[in-house]
Amino acid sequence: MSRPAVALACLDLAGTTVKDDGAVEAAFLDALDAVGVGAHDERRPAMLAYVRTTMGTSKIEVFRALLGDRAVQANAAFEVAFGRRLDGGGVEPLPGAVATIEALRAAGIKVALLTGFSAATRDRLLAALGWGSLADLAVCPAEAGRGRPYPDMVLASVLRLAIDDVAHVAVVGDTAADVRSGRAAGARIVAGVLSGSDDATRLLEAGATHVLDTIADLPALLGVG
Protein backbone atom coordinates (compact mmCIF):
# COMPACT_ATOMS: atom_id res chain seq x y z
CA MET A 1 0.00 0.00 0.00
CA SER A 2 1.36 3.44 -0.92
CA ARG A 3 2.17 5.88 1.86
CA PRO A 4 -0.48 8.61 2.38
CA ALA A 5 0.47 12.04 1.02
CA VAL A 6 -0.21 13.49 4.49
CA ALA A 7 2.44 12.72 7.10
CA LEU A 8 0.93 14.63 10.05
CA ALA A 9 -2.64 15.32 11.13
CA CYS A 10 -3.10 18.15 13.64
CA LEU A 11 -6.46 17.64 15.33
CA ASP A 12 -8.28 20.00 17.66
CA LEU A 13 -9.67 18.66 20.94
CA ALA A 14 -12.95 20.21 22.20
CA GLY A 15 -15.61 20.17 19.49
CA THR A 16 -13.53 18.16 17.03
CA THR A 17 -12.39 14.97 18.73
CA VAL A 18 -13.94 15.58 22.16
CA LYS A 19 -17.61 16.17 22.88
CA ASP A 20 -18.05 19.51 24.63
CA ASP A 21 -21.80 19.78 25.38
CA GLY A 22 -21.29 23.39 26.43
CA ALA A 23 -18.67 22.63 29.10
CA VAL A 24 -16.19 25.19 27.76
CA GLU A 25 -18.76 27.98 27.50
CA ALA A 26 -20.16 27.17 30.95
CA ALA A 27 -16.66 27.37 32.42
CA PHE A 28 -16.18 30.77 30.77
CA LEU A 29 -19.41 31.98 32.41
CA ASP A 30 -18.24 30.69 35.80
CA ALA A 31 -14.99 32.58 35.27
CA LEU A 32 -16.88 35.81 34.53
CA ASP A 33 -18.85 35.30 37.74
CA ALA A 34 -15.58 34.90 39.62
CA VAL A 35 -14.31 38.31 38.51
CA GLY A 36 -17.58 40.12 39.19
CA VAL A 37 -19.23 40.03 35.76
CA GLY A 38 -22.41 38.34 36.95
CA ALA A 39 -25.55 37.21 35.16
CA HIS A 40 -27.13 40.69 35.34
CA ASP A 41 -24.05 42.66 34.33
CA GLU A 42 -24.77 44.65 31.17
CA ARG A 43 -21.32 43.74 29.79
CA ARG A 44 -21.92 40.01 29.99
CA PRO A 45 -23.90 39.43 26.73
CA ALA A 46 -21.20 41.13 24.64
CA MET A 47 -18.49 39.20 26.47
CA LEU A 48 -20.28 35.90 25.86
CA ALA A 49 -20.69 36.78 22.19
CA TYR A 50 -16.95 37.42 21.99
CA VAL A 51 -16.22 34.08 23.67
CA ARG A 52 -18.39 32.31 21.10
CA THR A 53 -16.79 34.02 18.10
CA THR A 54 -13.27 33.29 19.39
CA MET A 55 -13.77 29.62 20.27
CA GLY A 56 -10.62 27.69 19.49
CA THR A 57 -8.25 30.50 20.44
CA SER A 58 -6.02 30.61 23.51
CA LYS A 59 -8.20 30.96 26.59
CA ILE A 60 -5.88 33.37 28.37
CA GLU A 61 -5.82 35.62 25.29
CA VAL A 62 -9.63 35.70 25.26
CA PHE A 63 -9.63 36.82 28.89
CA ARG A 64 -6.94 39.43 28.20
CA ALA A 65 -9.09 40.91 25.45
CA LEU A 66 -12.16 40.97 27.69
CA LEU A 67 -10.78 41.76 31.12
CA GLY A 68 -7.30 43.25 30.87
CA ASP A 69 -5.46 42.98 34.16
CA ARG A 70 -8.07 40.57 35.57
CA ALA A 71 -7.31 38.00 32.86
CA VAL A 72 -5.04 35.83 35.00
CA GLN A 73 -7.65 35.62 37.77
CA ALA A 74 -10.40 34.80 35.27
CA ASN A 75 -8.28 32.17 33.52
CA ALA A 76 -7.52 30.47 36.83
CA ALA A 77 -11.24 30.41 37.63
CA PHE A 78 -11.97 28.99 34.17
CA GLU A 79 -9.53 26.15 34.72
CA VAL A 80 -11.06 25.31 38.11
CA ALA A 81 -14.57 25.38 36.63
CA PHE A 82 -13.64 23.26 33.63
CA GLY A 83 -11.78 20.85 35.90
CA ARG A 84 -14.95 20.35 37.95
CA ARG A 85 -16.75 19.35 34.77
CA LEU A 86 -14.00 16.92 33.88
CA ASP A 87 -14.24 15.35 37.33
CA GLY A 88 -18.00 15.07 36.87
CA GLY A 89 -17.65 13.18 33.60
CA GLY A 90 -18.50 16.24 31.52
CA VAL A 91 -16.45 15.24 28.48
CA GLU A 92 -16.18 12.18 26.26
CA PRO A 93 -14.74 11.32 22.85
CA LEU A 94 -16.85 12.22 19.85
CA PRO A 95 -18.05 9.19 17.88
CA GLY A 96 -15.29 7.87 15.67
CA ALA A 97 -12.53 10.01 17.18
CA VAL A 98 -10.51 7.21 18.74
CA ALA A 99 -10.92 4.94 15.71
CA THR A 100 -9.86 7.79 13.42
CA ILE A 101 -6.68 8.53 15.37
CA GLU A 102 -5.81 4.84 15.55
CA ALA A 103 -6.42 4.40 11.82
CA LEU A 104 -4.24 7.39 10.92
CA ARG A 105 -1.35 6.18 13.05
CA ALA A 106 -1.67 2.64 11.72
CA ALA A 107 -1.31 4.10 8.21
CA GLY A 108 1.91 5.89 9.20
CA ILE A 109 0.38 9.33 9.75
CA LYS A 110 1.51 11.03 12.93
CA VAL A 111 -1.17 12.72 15.03
CA ALA A 112 -0.84 15.89 17.13
CA LEU A 113 -3.68 17.05 19.36
CA LEU A 114 -3.90 20.85 19.56
CA THR A 115 -5.83 22.94 22.07
CA GLY A 116 -6.31 26.44 23.39
CA PHE A 117 -6.28 25.13 26.97
CA SER A 118 -3.30 25.49 29.29
CA ALA A 119 -0.92 22.55 29.59
CA ALA A 120 -2.37 21.60 32.99
CA THR A 121 -5.96 21.58 31.73
CA ARG A 122 -4.98 19.75 28.55
CA ASP A 123 -3.23 17.05 30.54
CA ARG A 124 -6.18 16.74 32.91
CA LEU A 125 -8.53 16.40 29.93
CA LEU A 126 -6.39 13.74 28.26
CA ALA A 127 -6.13 11.84 31.53
CA ALA A 128 -9.90 11.95 32.01
CA LEU A 129 -10.33 10.52 28.51
CA GLY A 130 -7.63 7.90 28.94
CA TRP A 131 -5.79 9.39 25.96
CA GLY A 132 -2.31 9.57 27.45
CA SER A 133 -0.74 7.56 24.62
CA LEU A 134 -3.41 7.83 21.93
CA ALA A 135 -1.61 10.46 19.83
CA ASP A 136 2.04 11.17 19.06
CA LEU A 137 1.95 14.65 20.58
CA ALA A 138 -0.30 17.16 22.35
CA VAL A 139 0.43 20.89 22.10
CA CYS A 140 -0.98 23.98 23.83
CA PRO A 141 -0.26 27.68 23.15
CA ALA A 142 2.26 28.12 25.97
CA GLU A 143 4.43 25.37 24.50
CA ALA A 144 4.39 26.76 20.97
CA GLY A 145 4.54 30.55 21.36
CA ARG A 146 1.06 31.74 20.44
CA GLY A 147 -2.33 30.10 20.17
CA ARG A 148 -4.76 30.13 17.29
CA PRO A 149 -5.37 31.73 14.83
CA TYR A 150 -1.57 31.90 14.61
CA PRO A 151 0.26 28.96 13.02
CA ASP A 152 2.58 28.32 15.97
CA MET A 153 1.02 25.10 17.33
CA VAL A 154 0.92 23.49 13.89
CA LEU A 155 4.51 24.51 13.15
CA ALA A 156 5.68 23.35 16.57
CA SER A 157 4.15 19.96 15.81
CA VAL A 158 5.94 19.86 12.46
CA LEU A 159 9.26 20.55 14.14
CA ARG A 160 8.82 18.23 17.11
CA LEU A 161 7.65 15.33 14.94
CA ALA A 162 10.30 15.92 12.26
CA ILE A 163 7.88 16.41 9.35
CA ASP A 164 9.79 17.41 6.21
CA ASP A 165 7.27 19.80 4.66
CA VAL A 166 4.13 21.64 5.83
CA ALA A 167 2.59 20.53 2.51
CA HIS A 168 2.38 17.08 4.13
CA VAL A 169 0.19 18.34 6.98
CA ALA A 170 -3.57 18.20 7.51
CA VAL A 171 -5.21 20.45 10.11
CA VAL A 172 -8.72 19.67 11.36
CA GLY A 173 -10.92 21.70 13.70
CA ASP A 174 -14.42 22.94 14.37
CA THR A 175 -13.72 26.69 14.51
CA ALA A 176 -12.68 29.46 12.15
CA ALA A 177 -9.61 29.94 14.36
CA ASP A 178 -8.56 26.33 13.73
CA VAL A 179 -8.92 26.88 10.00
CA ARG A 180 -7.01 30.16 9.97
CA SER A 181 -4.20 28.56 11.95
CA GLY A 182 -3.88 25.75 9.45
CA ARG A 183 -3.93 28.09 6.48
CA ALA A 184 -1.32 30.35 8.06
CA ALA A 185 0.91 27.33 8.62
CA GLY A 186 0.68 26.33 4.95
CA ALA A 187 -1.00 22.98 5.58
CA ARG A 188 -2.03 21.03 2.49
CA ILE A 189 -5.45 20.13 3.89
CA VAL A 190 -7.36 22.37 6.31
CA ALA A 191 -10.66 20.72 7.11
CA GLY A 192 -13.49 22.09 9.19
CA VAL A 193 -15.83 19.71 11.02
CA LEU A 194 -19.45 20.40 11.87
CA SER A 195 -19.45 18.71 15.27
CA GLY A 196 -18.59 21.81 17.27
CA SER A 197 -18.69 25.58 17.27
CA ASP A 198 -18.91 26.93 13.72
CA ASP A 199 -21.10 26.17 10.72
CA ALA A 200 -19.98 25.40 7.17
CA THR A 201 -20.31 29.01 6.00
CA ARG A 202 -18.02 30.32 8.71
CA LEU A 203 -15.49 27.53 8.18
CA LEU A 204 -15.38 28.09 4.42
CA GLU A 205 -15.10 31.86 4.85
CA ALA A 206 -12.07 31.23 7.08
CA GLY A 207 -10.45 29.25 4.25
CA ALA A 208 -11.31 25.59 4.87
CA THR A 209 -10.29 23.35 1.97
CA HIS A 210 -12.88 20.78 3.05
CA VAL A 211 -15.85 20.61 5.41
CA LEU A 212 -16.58 17.26 7.06
CA ASP A 213 -19.61 16.22 9.08
CA THR A 214 -17.42 14.65 11.79
CA ILE A 215 -13.85 13.58 12.51
CA ALA A 216 -14.89 10.07 11.47
CA ASP A 217 -14.86 11.28 7.84
CA LEU A 218 -11.16 12.18 7.96
CA PRO A 219 -9.63 8.77 7.11
CA ALA A 220 -11.56 8.62 3.84
CA LEU A 221 -10.45 12.15 2.96
CA LEU A 222 -6.83 11.18 3.54
CA GLY A 223 -7.15 7.88 1.69
CA VAL A 224 -6.78 5.74 4.80
CA GLY A 225 -8.66 2.52 5.39
Buried (B, 14 or more C-beta within 10 A) or exposed (E): EEEBEBBBBBBBBBBBBBBBEEBBBBBBBBBBBBBEBEEEEEEBEEBBEEBEBBBBBBBBBBBBBBBEEBBEBBBBBBBBBBBBBBEEEBBEBBEBBBBBBBBBBEBEBBBBBBBBBBBEBBBBBBEBBEBEEBBBBBBBBBBBEBBBBBBBBBBBBBEBBEBEEBEBBBBBBBBBBBBBBBBBBBBBBBBBBBBBBBEBEBBBEBBBBBBBEBBBBBBEBBEBE
